Amino acid sequence: MAVSASEQGELFPRMPAPIDIRENARVRRLTVRVYPGGQVRVTVPKGTSPVTVQSFLTRHRDWIARKVEQFSVAEDGELPVSIELPSTGDTFVVHYRAGRAGFRLPADRVLEVRHTPDHPEEARRVLAIWAMAEAERSLEPWLAAVSAETGLTYRTVQWRRQRTRWGSYSRSGTLSLNVAVLFQPPEVVRYLFIHELSHTRHMNHSAKFWSLVESHEPDYRTLDRQLTDGWRLVPSWLNTRLTP
């Protein structure tokens, strides 16, 4: 269901943010989610009319506005003095120093962030860059272990900072995983690994795909819902642009 920017203004007046509308033949009802950064996504059954979407958004306008505002406030939050990573159980104490933008780990679980004084946005960029490196260091060996355990192999893995997707798999053998998974519980991280590795056998979400997922993780339905709701656990600084 393609809706242009001008059509959005007519169909969805007074919406607090642009609306990303996705048709999905597998869903039976309309759903709306607000992601870090305030992006609003509406998923609708295939063939849903714009009028039906308009009515749905009108009913949920106040809820959407509150969520968008919450994310906007979070973007202006203070720099963290510690960072907890539920995925690994690690907590890093963060020290900020004046200097050329970058980071180092001077001691165990101590993160030193260097940035230009009075430029917190630069510090947030450094934090986001550190998170990418930490995901590679701490999660890639775990991914390799799950791959060996399940027999589902891949060629390479890359870490990204997508706002609406947790992962994907390409036919070339590359797994793309969202660094935000650092902030999810271990059981959810493992489920994401199994989910994306299962795409090495089935490049879709068919019954065979879900059967394969279930064979490695029987509680996949609960964990999938947790992953969907997991965006609320992601700190706002992780969505900072890496370039000024």
VMD Tcl script that draws the C-alpha trace (Angstrom):
set ca {
  {0.00 0.00 0.00}
  {2.02 2.95 -1.27}
  {1.07 6.37 0.12}
  {2.96 9.47 -1.03}
  {3.99 12.26 1.32}
  {1.28 14.56 -0.03}
  {-1.35 11.82 0.35}
  {-0.24 11.23 3.94}
  {-0.97 14.85 4.77}
  {-4.50 14.47 3.45}
  {-5.26 11.00 4.82}
  {-3.52 11.27 8.20}
  {-3.74 14.90 9.32}
  {-2.14 16.01 12.59}
  {-0.06 12.85 12.89}
  {2.98 13.55 15.12}
  {5.42 11.90 12.67}
  {5.57 10.47 9.13}
  {3.84 7.11 8.83}
  {5.55 4.09 7.25}
  {2.80 1.78 5.99}
  {3.66 -1.84 5.17}
  {1.32 -4.38 3.62}
  {1.76 -7.97 4.76}
  {-0.23 -10.87 3.36}
  {0.43 -12.91 6.53}
  {-1.19 -10.52 9.03}
  {-4.90 -10.37 9.79}
  {-5.14 -7.11 11.69}
  {-3.64 -3.65 11.68}
  {-0.80 -2.93 14.10}
  {1.24 0.17 14.87}
  {4.69 0.44 16.44}
  {6.88 3.41 17.27}
  {10.63 2.84 17.04}
  {13.63 4.69 18.49}
  {13.93 8.04 16.79}
  {10.16 8.36 16.62}
  {9.56 6.40 13.41}
  {5.99 5.13 13.17}
  {5.28 1.91 11.27}
  {1.82 0.56 10.52}
  {1.48 -3.02 9.28}
  {-1.77 -3.81 7.48}
  {-3.29 -6.87 5.78}
  {-2.88 -6.89 2.02}
  {-5.63 -4.95 0.29}
  {-6.49 -2.72 3.26}
  {-8.06 0.54 2.10}
  {-6.57 3.94 2.98}
  {-9.84 4.85 4.70}
  {-9.50 1.86 7.05}
  {-5.91 2.87 7.85}
  {-7.06 6.45 8.44}
  {-9.70 5.30 10.92}
  {-7.18 3.06 12.70}
  {-4.63 5.88 13.06}
  {-7.27 8.32 14.26}
  {-8.18 5.92 17.09}
  {-4.52 5.53 18.09}
  {-3.36 9.12 17.50}
  {-2.94 10.01 21.18}
  {-0.95 6.81 21.91}
  {1.31 7.43 18.90}
  {1.90 11.04 19.99}
  {2.90 9.94 23.51}
  {5.34 7.35 22.17}
  {6.91 9.77 19.69}
  {7.32 12.33 22.47}
  {8.93 9.75 24.76}
  {11.53 8.93 22.14}
  {12.13 12.62 21.43}
  {12.77 13.31 25.12}
  {15.12 10.33 25.30}
  {17.22 11.76 22.48}
  {18.03 14.77 24.68}
  {19.01 12.67 27.68}
  {22.29 12.90 29.54}
  {25.30 10.83 28.58}
  {25.34 7.49 30.41}
  {27.83 7.00 33.25}
  {27.42 3.24 32.98}
  {26.14 0.88 30.30}
  {24.50 -2.45 31.09}
  {24.45 -5.12 28.40}
  {21.77 -7.71 29.26}
  {22.95 -9.91 26.37}
  {26.26 -10.70 28.06}
  {25.62 -9.62 31.65}
  {28.43 -7.06 31.45}
  {28.31 -3.53 32.86}
  {30.76 -0.89 31.69}
  {31.63 2.19 33.71}
  {31.98 5.15 31.33}
  {34.50 7.95 31.74}
  {34.50 11.00 29.48}
  {37.71 12.75 28.55}
  {38.55 15.74 26.37}
  {40.45 14.82 23.23}
  {40.22 13.54 19.71}
  {37.04 11.52 19.21}
  {37.55 7.85 20.03}
  {37.38 5.26 22.78}
  {39.62 2.87 24.67}
  {39.28 0.28 27.42}
  {41.90 1.21 30.04}
  {40.72 -1.44 32.50}
  {38.32 -4.34 32.69}
  {34.75 -3.12 32.05}
  {35.90 0.50 31.95}
  {35.10 2.49 28.81}
  {36.88 5.77 28.19}
  {35.17 8.04 25.68}
  {37.17 10.92 24.23}
  {35.35 13.81 22.58}
  {35.42 17.55 22.07}
  {34.31 19.33 25.27}
  {30.73 20.60 25.22}
  {29.89 18.38 22.23}
  {27.76 15.56 23.68}
  {26.62 14.52 20.21}
  {30.21 13.60 19.38}
  {30.37 11.53 22.57}
  {27.19 9.71 21.53}
  {28.75 8.90 18.16}
  {31.76 7.42 19.93}
  {29.47 5.35 22.14}
  {27.67 4.01 19.06}
  {30.98 3.12 17.41}
  {32.08 1.33 20.59}
  {28.83 -0.66 20.62}
  {29.54 -1.90 17.09}
  {32.98 -3.07 18.19}
  {31.59 -4.66 21.36}
  {28.96 -6.60 19.41}
  {31.67 -7.97 17.15}
  {33.88 -8.89 20.11}
  {31.30 -10.44 22.44}
  {28.49 -11.71 20.21}
  {30.22 -13.11 17.13}
  {31.76 -16.07 19.02}
  {28.32 -16.82 20.44}
  {26.79 -16.70 16.96}
  {29.46 -19.10 15.70}
  {28.67 -21.48 18.58}
  {24.92 -21.43 17.80}
  {25.74 -22.06 14.14}
  {27.85 -25.09 15.07}
  {25.16 -26.34 17.48}
  {22.36 -26.14 14.89}
  {24.36 -27.03 11.79}
  {23.08 -23.84 10.12}
  {26.11 -22.22 8.54}
  {26.79 -18.76 7.15}
  {29.69 -17.13 5.35}
  {30.11 -13.73 7.00}
  {28.37 -11.50 9.53}
  {28.05 -7.73 9.60}
  {26.72 -5.47 12.34}
  {24.33 -2.66 11.50}
  {22.23 -0.07 13.34}
  {18.86 -0.48 11.68}
  {15.89 1.25 13.26}
  {13.20 -1.26 12.34}
  {14.88 -4.60 11.62}
  {16.73 -6.95 13.93}
  {18.46 -8.93 11.22}
  {18.49 -10.29 7.69}
  {20.24 -12.88 5.56}
  {21.42 -12.53 1.97}
  {21.77 -15.27 -0.62}
  {25.49 -14.51 -0.72}
  {25.76 -15.97 2.79}
  {25.97 -12.75 4.80}
  {24.11 -12.36 8.08}
  {23.26 -8.77 8.97}
  {22.51 -8.30 12.66}
  {21.39 -5.23 14.56}
  {23.89 -4.08 17.17}
  {20.90 -3.17 19.37}
  {20.63 -6.85 20.24}
  {23.35 -6.11 22.81}
  {20.55 -4.70 24.95}
  {18.29 -7.77 24.79}
  {18.15 -10.70 27.25}
  {20.36 -13.70 26.39}
  {17.45 -15.96 25.46}
  {16.18 -13.36 23.00}
  {19.64 -12.96 21.47}
  {19.89 -16.70 20.96}
  {16.46 -16.74 19.36}
  {17.47 -13.99 16.94}
  {20.55 -15.99 15.96}
  {18.43 -19.09 15.34}
  {15.84 -17.08 13.41}
  {18.37 -15.56 11.04}
  {20.40 -18.76 10.70}
  {17.21 -20.59 9.73}
  {17.01 -18.29 6.72}
  {20.11 -20.05 5.41}
  {17.72 -22.93 4.63}
  {14.51 -21.02 3.91}
  {14.61 -17.48 2.49}
  {11.06 -16.77 3.65}
  {8.74 -17.17 6.62}
  {6.99 -20.28 5.37}
  {5.68 -23.11 7.52}
  {8.91 -25.01 6.85}
  {10.93 -22.04 8.10}
  {9.01 -21.81 11.39}
  {9.18 -25.58 11.82}
  {12.97 -25.37 11.56}
  {13.06 -22.50 14.06}
  {10.87 -24.47 16.46}
  {13.12 -27.52 16.23}
  {15.95 -25.44 17.69}
  {13.86 -23.13 19.92}
  {10.43 -24.49 20.99}
  {9.54 -21.24 22.79}
  {10.10 -19.14 19.67}
  {6.65 -17.50 19.73}
  {7.20 -15.94 23.15}
  {10.74 -14.91 22.30}
  {9.65 -13.40 19.00}
  {7.16 -11.19 20.84}
  {9.88 -10.16 23.29}
  {12.16 -9.27 20.40}
  {9.43 -7.20 18.77}
  {9.00 -5.25 22.02}
  {12.76 -5.08 22.58}
  {13.14 -1.66 20.99}
  {12.14 -0.04 24.27}
  {15.35 -1.42 25.83}
  {17.62 0.27 23.29}
  {19.31 3.49 24.50}
  {18.76 6.57 22.37}
  {22.49 7.22 21.83}
  {22.78 4.04 19.78}
  {20.74 5.72 17.02}
  {23.09 8.70 16.74}
  {24.41 9.40 13.25}
  {28.00 8.22 12.94}
  {28.95 11.22 10.82}
  {28.35 14.85 11.82}
}
mol new
graphics top color blue
foreach p $ca { graphics top sphere $p radius 0.5 }
foreach p [lrange $ca 0 end-1] q [lrange $ca 1 end] { graphics top cylinder $p $q radius 0.2 }
display resetview
